[in-house]
Amino acid sequence: MKKEDVEKLLHDKVEDGLHISPILPEGIKNYLIDIDGTVTEDVPNEEPERMGTCEPFPDALATLNKWYDEGHIICFFTSRTEEHREVTEAWLSKHNFKYHSLLMGKPRGGNYHWIDNHLVKATRYRGQFTDLVAKEVTIEVFDDGKHE
């Protein structure tokens, strides 16, 4: 899916005369993907000179580009700051990553607990990119009064 197609999906959704948050078509995922330690070695913001020279993990490049080609939305979401945008975009281009957007300034420190009004699924990177598989796990949720 091209960037302009994604823009059409994500903007100007109106229901009963009010703008609403878009819902993606069935089967399309909106991937938020970290860069450092996930698609390349862990490069801290304190060493920006390494951001342009690090090598991508080959399985990450192949998997993310496959997901892009399948029509999924690829958004890199990184703790790198705006001052690192140019080197980051150049690095992604140099290594032929296909993506739709790049969000800078993700909070640093790991152990994230994301709260959102949309369904959020998370996959922790542990050294290998593959297709995703279904797995049952225990998660923390808000108490809705129903205990199963």
DSSP file with accessible surface (Angstrom, degrees, kcal/mol):
  #  RESIDUE AA STRUCTURE BP1 BP2  ACC     N-H-->O    O-->H-N    N-H-->O    O-->H-N    TCO  KAPPA ALPHA  PHI   PSI    X-CA   Y-CA   Z-CA
    1    1 A M              0   0   52      0, 0.0    70,-0.1     0, 0.0     2,-0.1   0.000 360.0 360.0 360.0 129.1    0.0    0.0    0.0
    2    2 A K     >  -     0   0  125      1,-0.1     4,-2.1     4,-0.0     3,-0.4  -0.339 360.0-108.3 -77.2 160.3    1.5    3.4   -1.0
    3    3 A K  H  > S+     0   0   95      1,-0.2     4,-2.4     2,-0.2     5,-0.1   0.882 120.1  52.5 -56.5 -40.3    1.8    6.3    1.4
    4    4 A E  H  > S+     0   0  111      1,-0.2     4,-1.8     2,-0.2    -1,-0.2   0.864 107.2  52.5 -68.1 -31.1   -1.0    8.2   -0.4
    5    5 A D  H  > S+     0   0   65     -3,-0.4     4,-1.8     2,-0.2    -1,-0.2   0.896 109.2  49.9 -68.0 -38.8   -3.3    5.2    0.0
    6    6 A V  H  X S+     0   0    5     -4,-2.1     4,-2.1     1,-0.2    -2,-0.2   0.921 106.9  55.1 -64.3 -42.8   -2.6    5.0    3.7
    7    7 A E  H  X S+     0   0  102     -4,-2.4     4,-1.0     1,-0.2    -1,-0.2   0.907 106.7  50.8 -57.7 -41.6   -3.3    8.7    4.0
    8    8 A K  H  < S+     0   0  154     -4,-1.8     3,-0.4     1,-0.2    -1,-0.2   0.899 111.2  48.7 -62.6 -40.6   -6.8    8.2    2.4
    9    9 A L  H  < S+     0   0   37     -4,-1.8    -1,-0.2     1,-0.2    -2,-0.2   0.842 116.1  42.5 -66.1 -33.8   -7.5    5.4    4.9
   10   10 A L  H  < S+     0   0   49     -4,-2.1     2,-0.3    -5,-0.1    -1,-0.2   0.489 106.9  62.9 -98.2  -4.0   -6.5    7.4    7.9
   11   11 A H  S  < S+     0   0   98     -4,-1.0    10,-0.0    -3,-0.4     0, 0.0  -0.875  91.9  17.4-126.0 157.5   -8.0   10.8    7.3
   12   12 A D        +     0   0  134     -2,-0.3     2,-0.6     1,-0.2    -1,-0.2   0.851  65.1 164.3  57.4  42.7  -11.4   12.4    6.8
   13   13 A K        -     0   0   73      7,-0.4     7,-2.5    -3,-0.2     2,-0.4  -0.811  14.0-177.1 -87.1 121.6  -13.5    9.6    8.4
   14   14 A V  E     +A   19   0A  86     -2,-0.6     2,-0.4     5,-0.3     5,-0.2  -0.976  14.4 175.6-127.1 134.1  -16.9   11.2    9.1
   15   15 A E  E >  S-A   18   0A 117      3,-2.8     3,-1.9    -2,-0.4    -2,-0.0  -0.989  77.0  -8.6-137.9 126.3  -19.9    9.5   10.7
   16   16 A D  T 3  S-     0   0  154     -2,-0.4     3,-0.1     1,-0.3    -1,-0.1   0.870 130.4 -56.1  54.0  37.3  -23.1   11.4   11.5
   17   17 A G  T 3  S+     0   0   67      1,-0.2     2,-0.4     0, 0.0    -1,-0.3   0.476 118.2 105.8  79.9   1.0  -21.3   14.7   10.6
   18   18 A L  E <  S-A   15   0A 123     -3,-1.9    -3,-2.8     0, 0.0    -1,-0.2  -0.913  74.5-113.7-115.9 142.2  -18.5   14.2   13.1
   19   19 A H  E     -A   14   0A 138     -2,-0.4     2,-0.3    -5,-0.2    -5,-0.3  -0.492  39.7-172.3 -68.4 138.8  -14.9   13.2   12.4
   20   20 A I        -     0   0   74     -7,-2.5    -7,-0.4    -2,-0.2    -1,-0.0  -0.881  31.9 -90.8-129.1 162.4  -14.1    9.8   13.9
   21   21 A S        -     0   0   66     -2,-0.3   -10,-0.1     1,-0.1     2,-0.1  -0.538  51.7-113.1 -70.2 136.7  -10.9    7.7   14.3
   22   22 A P        -     0   0   38      0, 0.0     2,-0.5     0, 0.0    -1,-0.1  -0.356  19.6-149.0 -72.4 151.3  -10.4    5.4   11.3
   23   23 A I        -     0   0  130    -14,-0.1     3,-0.1    -2,-0.1     0, 0.0  -0.988  22.5-125.1-115.8 129.1  -10.6    1.6   11.5
   24   24 A L        -     0   0   38     -2,-0.5     3,-0.1     1,-0.1     6,-0.0  -0.365  34.1 -91.2 -72.5 153.9   -8.4   -0.2    9.1
   25   25 A P    >   -     0   0   61      0, 0.0     3,-2.2     0, 0.0    -1,-0.1  -0.224  58.9 -76.9 -59.9 153.8   -9.9   -2.8    6.7
   26   26 A E  T 3  S+     0   0  198      1,-0.3     3,-0.1    -3,-0.1    -3,-0.0  -0.212 119.5  18.4 -50.3 132.1  -10.0   -6.4    7.8
   27   27 A G  T 3  S+     0   0   56      1,-0.2     2,-0.5    -3,-0.1    -1,-0.3   0.334  95.1 115.5  88.0  -8.2   -6.6   -8.1    7.7
   28   28 A I    <   -     0   0   39     -3,-2.2     2,-0.3    44,-0.1    -1,-0.2  -0.839  47.9-162.1 -97.8 128.4   -4.6   -4.9    7.5
   29   29 A K        -     0   0   96     -2,-0.5    44,-2.7    38,-0.1     2,-0.8  -0.826  16.6-142.3-109.4 149.1   -2.3   -4.2   10.5
   30   30 A N  E     -b   73   0B  78     -2,-0.3     2,-0.4    42,-0.2    44,-0.2  -0.879  26.6-158.2-108.9  93.0   -0.7   -0.9   11.5
   31   31 A Y  E     -b   74   0B  29     42,-2.9    44,-2.6    -2,-0.8     2,-0.6  -0.636  11.6-164.0 -81.3 127.6    2.7   -2.0   12.7
   32   32 A L  E     -b   75   0B  68     -2,-0.4     2,-0.5    42,-0.2    44,-0.2  -0.962  20.2-172.8-105.5 116.4    4.7    0.3   15.1
   33   33 A I  E     -b   76   0B  10     42,-2.8    44,-2.4    -2,-0.6     5,-0.0  -0.948  18.8-139.3-124.9 126.2    8.3   -0.9   15.0
   34   34 A D        -     0   0   39     -2,-0.5    44,-0.2    42,-0.2     3,-0.1  -0.318  10.4-156.9 -70.4 160.3   11.2    0.2   17.1
   35   35 A I    >>> +     0   0    0     42,-0.2     4,-2.6     1,-0.2     3,-1.8   0.826  67.3  66.8-104.4 -64.0   14.6    0.7   15.4
   36   36 A D  B 345S+d   40   0C  14      1,-0.3     6,-0.3     2,-0.2     5,-0.2  -0.460 120.4   2.5 -73.7 122.9   17.4    0.4   17.8
   37   37 A G  T 345S+     0   0   28      3,-1.7    -1,-0.3     4,-0.7     5,-0.2   0.391 131.8  61.8  84.9  -1.6   17.8   -3.1   19.2
   38   38 A T  T <45S+     0   0   21     -3,-1.8    -2,-0.2     3,-0.2    -3,-0.2   0.715 119.5  10.4-122.7 -48.9   14.9   -4.3   17.0
   39   39 A V  T  <5S+     0   0    0     -4,-2.6    18,-2.8     1,-0.2     2,-0.3   0.469 138.8  10.3-111.3  -6.4   15.8   -3.9   13.3
   40   40 A T  B   <S-dE  36  56C   0     -5,-1.3    -3,-1.7    16,-0.3    -2,-0.2  -0.918 103.9 -57.0-152.8 177.5   19.5   -3.1   14.0
   41   41 A E        -     0   0   79     14,-0.6     2,-1.0    -2,-0.3    -4,-0.7  -0.100  69.5 -86.8 -56.5 161.6   21.9   -3.1   16.9
   42   42 A D        -     0   0  114     -6,-0.3    -1,-0.1    -5,-0.2    -6,-0.1  -0.619  52.8-179.9 -77.8 102.5   21.0   -1.1   20.0
   43   43 A V        -     0   0    2     -2,-1.0    -7,-0.1    -3,-0.1     2,-0.1  -0.918  16.9-144.6-107.1 113.0   22.4    2.4   19.2
   44   44 A P    >   -     0   0   38      0, 0.0     3,-2.2     0, 0.0     6,-0.2  -0.396  22.5-115.1 -76.1 155.8   21.7    4.9   22.1
   45   45 A N  T 3  S+     0   0   21      1,-0.3     6,-0.1     2,-0.1    36,-0.0   0.757 113.1  69.0 -58.1 -25.0   20.9    8.5   21.3
   46   46 A E  T 3  S+     0   0  128      1,-0.3    -1,-0.3     2,-0.1     3,-0.1   0.583 101.1  47.1 -73.0  -8.8   24.2    9.4   23.1
   47   47 A E    X   +     0   0   74     -3,-2.2     3,-1.9     1,-0.1     4,-0.4  -0.441  64.2 156.3-127.1  59.9   26.2    7.8   20.2
   48   48 A P  G >>  +     0   0   50      0, 0.0     3,-1.4     0, 0.0     4,-0.5   0.750  64.0  74.7 -63.4 -20.9   24.4    9.3   17.1
   49   49 A E  G 34 S+     0   0  133      1,-0.3     3,-0.5     2,-0.2     4,-0.3   0.787  93.7  54.6 -62.4 -23.2   27.6    8.7   14.9
   50   50 A R  G X> S+     0   0   67     -3,-1.9     4,-1.7     1,-0.2     3,-0.7   0.676  87.8  80.4 -81.5 -16.9   26.7    5.0   14.9
   51   51 A M  T <4 S+     0   0    0     -3,-1.4    -1,-0.2    -4,-0.4    -2,-0.2   0.808  96.2  42.5 -63.3 -30.3   23.2    5.6   13.6
   52   52 A G  T 3< S+     0   0   24     -4,-0.5    -1,-0.2    -3,-0.5    -2,-0.1   0.613 118.7  43.0 -90.5 -11.8   24.3    5.9   10.0
   53   53 A T  T <4 S+     0   0   97     -3,-0.7    -2,-0.2    -4,-0.3    -1,-0.1   0.579  83.3 106.9-112.4 -12.3   26.8    3.1   10.0
   54   54 A C     <  -     0   0    2     -4,-1.7   -11,-0.0     1,-0.1   -14,-0.0  -0.257  66.3-124.0 -66.0 156.9   25.0    0.2   11.8
   55   55 A E        -     0   0  117      1,-0.0   -14,-0.6    40,-0.0    -1,-0.1  -0.808  20.4-116.5-103.5 144.4   23.7   -2.7    9.7
   56   56 A P  B     -E   40   0C  18      0, 0.0   -16,-0.3     0, 0.0   -17,-0.1  -0.405  31.3-105.3 -73.3 154.2   20.1   -3.9    9.6
   57   57 A F     >  -     0   0   60    -18,-2.8     4,-2.2     1,-0.1     3,-0.5  -0.721  30.9-139.0 -74.3 122.0   19.2   -7.3   10.9
   58   58 A P  H  > S+     0   0  105      0, 0.0     4,-2.4     0, 0.0     5,-0.2   0.870 100.1  51.7 -56.1 -39.4   18.5   -9.2    7.5
   59   59 A D  H  > S+     0   0   47      1,-0.2     4,-2.4     2,-0.2     5,-0.2   0.872 109.1  51.6 -68.1 -30.8   15.5  -11.0    8.8
   60   60 A A  H  > S+     0   0    0     -3,-0.5     4,-2.8     2,-0.2     5,-0.3   0.949 110.6  47.5 -68.1 -46.8   13.9   -7.7   10.0
   61   61 A L  H  X S+     0   0   39     -4,-2.2     4,-2.2     1,-0.2     5,-0.2   0.945 115.4  45.1 -59.4 -48.4   14.5   -6.1    6.6
   62   62 A A  H  X S+     0   0   64     -4,-2.4     4,-1.9    -5,-0.2    -1,-0.2   0.928 116.2  45.5 -63.9 -44.2   13.0   -9.0    4.7
   63   63 A T  H  X S+     0   0   14     -4,-2.4     4,-2.6    -5,-0.2    -2,-0.2   0.938 114.1  46.8 -68.0 -46.6   10.0   -9.4    7.1
   64   64 A L  H  X S+     0   0    0     -4,-2.8     4,-2.5    -5,-0.2    -1,-0.2   0.913 113.0  49.0 -65.2 -40.9    9.1   -5.7    7.3
   65   65 A N  H  X S+     0   0   23     -4,-2.2     4,-2.6    -5,-0.3    -1,-0.2   0.881 110.4  52.2 -66.7 -32.9    9.3   -5.3    3.5
   66   66 A K  H  X S+     0   0   68     -4,-1.9     4,-1.8    -5,-0.2    -2,-0.2   0.941 109.5  48.7 -65.5 -44.5    7.2   -8.4    3.0
   67   67 A W  H  <>S+     0   0   12     -4,-2.6     5,-2.2     1,-0.2     4,-0.3   0.915 111.4  50.3 -62.1 -41.0    4.5   -7.0    5.4
   68   68 A Y  H ><5S+     0   0   41     -4,-2.5     3,-1.9     1,-0.2    -1,-0.2   0.947 110.1  49.7 -59.3 -48.5    4.7   -3.6    3.5
   69   69 A D  H 3<5S+     0   0   98     -4,-2.6    -1,-0.2     1,-0.3    -2,-0.2   0.784 104.5  59.4 -63.8 -26.6    4.2   -5.5    0.2
   70   70 A E  T 3<5S-     0   0   99     -4,-1.8    -1,-0.3    -5,-0.1    -2,-0.2   0.498 126.2-100.4 -78.8  -5.1    1.2   -7.4    1.7
   71   71 A G  T < 5S+     0   0   11     -3,-1.9    -3,-0.2    -4,-0.3    -2,-0.1   0.501  75.7 139.2 101.5   4.8   -0.5   -4.0    2.3
   72   72 A H      < -     0   0   20     -5,-2.2     2,-0.5    -6,-0.2    -1,-0.3  -0.412  56.6-110.4 -78.8 160.1    0.2   -3.5    6.0
   73   73 A I  E     -b   30   0B   3    -44,-2.7   -42,-2.9    -2,-0.1     2,-0.6  -0.805  28.2-159.0 -94.2 127.8    1.1   -0.1    7.3
   74   74 A I  E     +b   31   0B   0     -2,-0.5    26,-3.2   -44,-0.2    27,-1.4  -0.934  15.3 172.0-112.0 116.9    4.7    0.2    8.5
   75   75 A C  E     -bc  32 101B   4    -44,-2.6   -42,-2.8    -2,-0.6     2,-0.4  -0.987  24.2-143.9-125.1 118.7    5.5    3.0   11.0
   76   76 A F  E     -bc  33 102B   0     25,-2.4    27,-3.5    -2,-0.5     2,-0.5  -0.714  16.1-170.0 -80.8 131.9    8.9    3.2   12.7
   77   77 A F  E     + c   0 103B  56    -44,-2.4     2,-0.3    -2,-0.4   -42,-0.2  -0.955  17.6 172.0-128.2 103.7    8.4    4.5   16.3
   78   78 A T        -     0   0    0     25,-2.6    28,-3.1    -2,-0.5    27,-0.4  -0.849  46.7-134.5-125.0 153.4   11.8    5.3   17.8
   79   79 A S  S    S+     0   0   19     -2,-0.3    29,-0.1    26,-0.3    25,-0.1   0.498  74.9 114.1 -79.5  -5.2   13.3    6.9   20.9
   80   80 A R        -     0   0    0     23,-0.2    25,-2.8     1,-0.1    26,-0.3  -0.376  68.8-123.5 -61.0 149.2   15.7    8.7   18.6
   81   81 A T    >   -     0   0   49     23,-0.2     3,-2.5    24,-0.1     4,-0.2  -0.390  25.3 -94.7 -93.6 172.7   15.0   12.5   18.8
   82   82 A E  G >  S+     0   0  116      1,-0.3     3,-1.8     2,-0.2     4,-0.4   0.823 122.5  65.6 -56.1 -32.4   14.1   14.9   16.0
   83   83 A E  G 3  S+     0   0  166      1,-0.3    -1,-0.3     2,-0.1     4,-0.3   0.711 102.1  50.3 -65.6 -14.7   17.7   15.9   15.7
   84   84 A H  G <> S+     0   0   10     -3,-2.5     4,-2.2     1,-0.1    -1,-0.3   0.357  81.9  98.2 -99.8   3.5   18.3   12.3   14.5
   85   85 A R  H <> S+     0   0   62     -3,-1.8     4,-3.1    -4,-0.2     5,-0.3   0.931  80.8  49.5 -60.0 -47.9   15.5   12.3   11.8
   86   86 A E  H  > S+     0   0  163     -4,-0.4     4,-2.4     1,-0.2    -1,-0.2   0.938 114.3  43.5 -61.2 -47.5   17.8   13.1    8.9
   87   87 A V  H  > S+     0   0   49     -4,-0.3     4,-2.2     1,-0.2    -1,-0.2   0.879 115.3  51.1 -66.2 -34.0   20.3   10.3    9.7
   88   88 A T  H  X S+     0   0    0     -4,-2.2     4,-2.7     2,-0.2    -2,-0.2   0.943 111.0  46.0 -69.0 -47.1   17.5    7.9   10.4
   89   89 A E  H  X S+     0   0   75     -4,-3.1     4,-2.4     1,-0.2    -2,-0.2   0.907 113.5  50.5 -62.3 -40.0   15.7    8.5    7.2
   90   90 A A  H  X S+     0   0   58     -4,-2.4     4,-3.0    -5,-0.3    -1,-0.2   0.908 111.2  48.9 -63.6 -41.0   18.9    8.3    5.2
   91   91 A W  H  X S+     0   0    3     -4,-2.2     4,-1.9     2,-0.2    -2,-0.2   0.930 110.9  49.0 -65.5 -44.9   19.7    5.0    6.9
   92   92 A L  H  <>S+     0   0    0     -4,-2.7     5,-2.6     1,-0.2    -2,-0.2   0.919 115.4  45.2 -61.1 -41.8   16.3    3.5    6.2
   93   93 A S  H ><5S+     0   0   83     -4,-2.4     3,-1.6    -5,-0.2    -2,-0.2   0.928 109.0  55.2 -66.6 -45.7   16.6    4.6    2.6
   94   94 A K  H 3<5S+     0   0  124     -4,-3.0    -1,-0.2     1,-0.3    -2,-0.2   0.862 113.3  42.0 -56.0 -37.0   20.2    3.3    2.2
   95   95 A H  T 3<5S-     0   0   23     -4,-1.9    -1,-0.3    -5,-0.2    -2,-0.2   0.326 113.6-117.6 -98.0   7.5   19.0   -0.2    3.4
   96   96 A N  T < 5 +     0   0  121     -3,-1.6     2,-0.3     1,-0.2    -3,-0.2   0.795  48.0 170.2  64.5  34.3   15.8   -0.2    1.3
   97   97 A F      < -     0   0   11     -5,-2.6     2,-0.5    -6,-0.2    -1,-0.2  -0.614  26.2-142.7 -71.7 133.3   13.3   -0.3    4.2
   98   98 A K        +     0   0   79     -2,-0.3     2,-0.3   -37,-0.2   -30,-0.1  -0.862  37.6 147.9 -96.3 129.5    9.8    0.2    2.9
   99   99 A Y        -     0   0   33     -2,-0.5   -24,-0.2     1,-0.1   -96,-0.1  -0.983  46.2-143.4-157.9 164.7    7.7    2.2    5.3
  100  100 A H  S    S+     0   0   15    -26,-3.2     2,-0.3     1,-0.3   -25,-0.2   0.737  79.0   2.3-103.3 -33.9    4.9    4.8    5.6
  101  101 A S  E     -c   75   0B  49    -27,-1.4   -25,-2.4     2,-0.0     2,-0.4  -0.982  50.9-144.7-154.8 165.0    5.9    6.9    8.5
  102  102 A L  E     -c   76   0B  12     -2,-0.3     2,-0.5   -27,-0.2   -25,-0.2  -0.978  12.3-165.2-138.3 116.6    8.5    7.6   11.1
  103  103 A L  E     -c   77   0B  82    -27,-3.5   -25,-2.6    -2,-0.4     3,-0.3  -0.924  11.0-161.5-106.0 124.0    7.7    8.8   14.6
  104  104 A M        +     0   0   25     -2,-0.5   -23,-0.2   -27,-0.2   -25,-0.2  -0.651  61.0  43.3 -98.7 158.5   10.5   10.2   16.7
  105  105 A G        +     0   0   49    -25,-2.8   -26,-0.3   -27,-0.4    -1,-0.2   0.727  60.7 171.9  85.2  23.5   10.7   10.7   20.5
  106  106 A K        -     0   0   23    -28,-3.1    -1,-0.2   -26,-0.3   -29,-0.0  -0.368  49.4 -91.1 -57.9 141.9    9.2    7.5   21.8
  107  107 A P        -     0   0   85      0, 0.0     3,-0.4     0, 0.0     2,-0.2  -0.288  43.5-132.0 -56.8 142.2    9.8    7.4   25.6
  108  108 A R  S    S+     0   0  133      1,-0.2   -30,-0.0   -29,-0.1   -28,-0.0  -0.601  73.5  65.8 -91.2 155.8   13.0    5.8   26.6
  109  109 A G  S    S-     0   0   74     -2,-0.2    -1,-0.2     3,-0.0     0, 0.0   0.392  78.3-131.8 119.2  -4.3   13.2    3.2   29.3
  110  110 A G  S    S+     0   0   38     -3,-0.4    -2,-0.0     1,-0.1     0, 0.0   0.021  72.4 100.2  60.2-166.6   11.4    0.1   28.2
  111  111 A N        -     0   0  169      1,-0.2     2,-0.1     0, 0.0    -1,-0.1   0.922  62.7-172.3  48.1  50.6    8.8   -1.8   30.2
  112  112 A Y        -     0   0  113     -5,-0.1     2,-0.4     1,-0.0    -1,-0.2  -0.444  23.0-169.0 -73.9 143.6    6.0   -0.1   28.3
  113  113 A H        -     0   0  114     -2,-0.1     2,-0.4     2,-0.0    -1,-0.0  -0.916  16.7-156.6-130.7 104.3    2.4   -0.4   29.2
  114  114 A W        -     0   0  126     -2,-0.4     2,-0.5     6,-0.0     6,-0.1  -0.702   9.3-169.7 -90.1 128.4    0.3    1.1   26.5
  115  115 A I        +     0   0  108     -2,-0.4     2,-0.3     2,-0.0    -2,-0.0  -0.977  22.4 149.9-118.6 127.2   -3.2    2.3   27.2
  116  116 A D        -     0   0   71     -2,-0.5     4,-0.1     2,-0.2    -2,-0.0  -0.961  55.3-122.2-151.5 160.2   -5.3    3.2   24.2
  117  117 A N  S    S+     0   0  134     -2,-0.3     2,-0.3     2,-0.1    -1,-0.0   0.490  97.2  68.6 -87.4  -1.9   -9.0    3.3   23.1
  118  118 A H  S    S-     0   0   72      1,-0.0    -2,-0.2     0, 0.0     2,-0.1  -0.809 103.1 -87.2-110.2 156.7   -8.1    1.0   20.2
  119  119 A L        -     0   0  148     -2,-0.3     2,-0.5     1,-0.0    -2,-0.1  -0.407  46.9-165.5 -61.2 128.7   -7.0   -2.6   20.4
  120  120 A V        -     0   0   51     -4,-0.1     2,-0.4    -2,-0.1    -4,-0.1  -0.987   8.7-173.2-122.0 128.4   -3.2   -2.8   20.9
  121  121 A K        -     0   0  167     -2,-0.5     2,-0.4     2,-0.0    -2,-0.0  -0.946   9.0-161.3-116.4 143.2   -1.2   -5.9   20.4
  122  122 A A        -     0   0   98     -2,-0.4     2,-0.4     2,-0.0    -2,-0.0  -0.970  10.6-170.2-128.8 142.7    2.4   -6.1   21.3
  123  123 A T        -     0   0  106     -2,-0.4     2,-0.5     9,-0.0    -2,-0.0  -0.994  19.6-138.9-130.7 122.3    5.2   -8.4   20.3
  124  124 A R        -     0   0  187     -2,-0.4     2,-0.4     2,-0.0    -2,-0.0  -0.700  20.0-127.0 -83.5 128.7    8.6   -8.3   22.1
  125  125 A Y        +     0   0   53     -2,-0.5     4,-0.1     1,-0.1    -1,-0.0  -0.595  31.3 174.1 -75.2 127.2   11.5   -8.6   19.8
  126  126 A R        -     0   0  194     -2,-0.4    -1,-0.1     2,-0.4   -88,-0.1  -0.166  66.4 -66.2-129.9  38.2   13.8  -11.4   21.0
  127  127 A G  S    S+     0   0   50    -90,-0.2     2,-0.3   -89,-0.1    -2,-0.1   0.432 110.3  69.5 102.4  -1.7   16.4  -11.7   18.3
  128  128 A Q        -     0   0  139    -69,-0.1     2,-0.5     2,-0.0    -2,-0.4  -0.947  59.1-148.3-153.7 129.9   14.5  -13.0   15.3
  129  129 A F        +     0   0   26     -2,-0.3     2,-0.3    -4,-0.1   -66,-0.1  -0.851  36.5 146.0 -93.4 127.7   11.9  -11.6   12.9
  130  130 A T        -     0   0   72     -2,-0.5     3,-0.1   -67,-0.0     2,-0.1  -0.873  58.0 -68.4-141.0 177.7    9.4  -14.1   11.5
  131  131 A D        -     0   0   85     -2,-0.3     2,-0.2     1,-0.1   -68,-0.0  -0.414  65.0-102.1 -63.0 151.6    5.8  -14.2   10.6
  132  132 A L        -     0   0   75     -2,-0.1     2,-0.3    -3,-0.0    -1,-0.1  -0.511  36.4-160.0 -79.5 148.2    3.7  -13.7   13.7
  133  133 A V        -     0   0  125     -2,-0.2     2,-0.3    -3,-0.1    -3,-0.0  -0.901  24.5-103.8-124.5 155.0    1.9  -16.7   15.2
  134  134 A A        +     0   0  108     -2,-0.3     2,-0.3     2,-0.0     0, 0.0  -0.596  44.5 168.1 -79.0 137.2   -1.1  -16.9   17.6
  135  135 A K        -     0   0  172     -2,-0.3     2,-0.4     2,-0.0    -2,-0.0  -0.976  32.6-126.1-151.0 135.4   -0.2  -17.6   21.2
  136  136 A E        +     0   0  196     -2,-0.3     2,-0.3     2,-0.0    -2,-0.0  -0.718  39.8 162.1 -85.8 131.2   -2.3  -17.4   24.4
  137  137 A V        -     0   0  101     -2,-0.4     2,-0.4     2,-0.0    -2,-0.0  -0.935  40.6-105.4-140.2 165.2   -0.8  -15.3   27.1
  138  138 A T        -     0   0  146     -2,-0.3     2,-0.3     2,-0.0    -2,-0.0  -0.791  41.2-179.0 -93.2 133.5   -1.9  -13.6   30.3
  139  139 A I        -     0   0  122     -2,-0.4     2,-0.4     0, 0.0    -2,-0.0  -0.895  29.3-111.9-128.8 161.1   -2.2   -9.8   30.1
  140  140 A E        +     0   0  154     -2,-0.3     2,-0.3     0, 0.0    -2,-0.0  -0.789  41.9 169.4 -92.2 134.9   -3.1   -7.0   32.4
  141  141 A V        -     0   0  114     -2,-0.4     2,-0.1     0, 0.0     3,-0.0  -0.900  40.7 -83.5-136.2 166.9   -6.4   -5.2   31.7
  142  142 A F        -     0   0  152     -2,-0.3     2,-0.6     1,-0.1     0, 0.0  -0.448  52.1-103.3 -68.8 146.3   -8.7   -2.7   33.4
  143  143 A D        +     0   0  121      1,-0.2    -1,-0.1    -2,-0.1     4,-0.1  -0.604  40.1 176.2 -74.0 113.6  -11.1   -4.2   35.9
  144  144 A D        -     0   0  111     -2,-0.6    -1,-0.2     2,-0.3     3,-0.1   0.262  54.9-105.2-100.8   9.9  -14.5   -4.3   34.1
  145  145 A G  S    S+     0   0   55      1,-0.2     2,-0.6     0, 0.0    -2,-0.1   0.369  91.9 110.0  85.6  -7.7  -16.2   -6.0   37.1
  146  146 A K        -     0   0  150      2,-0.0     2,-0.6     0, 0.0    -2,-0.3  -0.900  48.2-170.6-105.9 116.0  -16.3   -9.3   35.2
  147  147 A H              0   0  151     -2,-0.6    -4,-0.0    -3,-0.1     0, 0.0  -0.926 360.0 360.0-110.9 119.1  -14.0  -11.9   36.6
  148  148 A E              0   0  233     -2,-0.6    -2,-0.0     0, 0.0     0, 0.0  -0.697 360.0 360.0-101.4 360.0  -13.5  -15.1   34.5
